[in-house]
Amino acid sequence: MKLIVGLGNPGSKYEKTRHNIGFEVINYLQKDLGITNEKEKFQGLISEKNIDGEKVLFLKPQTFMNLSGNSIIEVINFYKLNPKTDLVVIYDDMDLPVGKLRVKEKGSSGGHNGIKSIISHLGDEFLRIKCGIGKPKDNTIDFVLGQFSKSEQEEVTLMIDNASKCACDIIKDIELSKIMQKYNKK
């Protein structure tokens, strides 16, 4: 079983913001895979699909970003999952240019409050798909809670598609080094 988590903030106020790119990837995956069974549970919106004989859960925590770990730990504990092998977290990264992906097996939070919350519950060994949102020129909060510009839309759409494909490759148990080679392009 795999748990694919997209990070974001709940509510229409935050839709389409840079900080909600994780939610956008989950929405894209659900549409692409024909998943319509999303329900409220585990302090989040969760759906599932059997893919190649494996149950895959898709979660969008509804706890606000800085408490994302609260929702994820409930799912991990309920299904007795191993974060090192069964969890994939998709989220925004200011240290990557808009449109770039980075797949990592473990690491620090890099200042991301959602990842800090997850690490506080599970430790730092879980697979991540980091989605580049670019660096702010001034106010970080306004930047991450702002929307992508029109000129960035094409790159963002492609990044969401690539992050979705990356998650599907992980679900299919393609060798991680091959996944990293494919998606961690400069």
Disulfide bonds with the S-S distance in Angstrom:
none
